[in-house]
């Protein structure tokens, strides 16, 4: 009887590990991934970064990392302008 328990434990642990890894890989595969850099099309909507300033006109805006949320308590709005490079 004791041998049977040891044998079951030896088979059960690797099986649980494999099952756990399969679940983790399935959940990771189901999440949408964004490839960076990406071009931001509607960037001129933010007053902080106008499309044209003096003689300079911006051509493209690319994000190189996911935006970090900047919550403003005074204005009560969320702005996502971090990690953006303007060309």
C-alpha positions, -999 to +999 in steps of 0.1 A: +000+000+000+028+024+008+045+017-025+013+025-043+011+059-026+047+067-035+042+056-071+010+078-073+028+108-059+057+104-084+032+104-113+008+131-098+034+159-093+047+160-128+012+158-142+001+187-121+032+207-132+025+200-168-012+210-164-003+242-146+022+252-174-004+244-201-030+266-184-005+295-180+006+293-217-030+292-229-039+323-209-008+342-221-016+332-257-052+345-254-041+380-244-036+406-271-001+418-276+009+451-292+041+453-312+060+485-305+068+510-319+033+519-332+022+551-349-004+572-331-029+586-356-050+609-335-023+626-314-032+661-324-063+659-302-042+667-271-036+704-265-003+696-249+012+685-282-002+706-311+002+694-347+018+726-357+038+752-338+054+782-354+070+769-387+073+733-374+047+708-385+048+673-370+047+644-394+044+612-373+041+603-336+053+569-325+048+552-291+077+530-280+061+515-249+026+512-234+014+545-221+014+551-184-017+567-170-014+602-155-044+609-134-049+646-128-069+653-096-075+689-106-090+683-140-103+648-134-090+635-167-067+607-177-038+614-201-017+588-218+012+607-233+042+590-216+068+571-236+060+589-269+085+602-293+075+630-317+091+634-351 
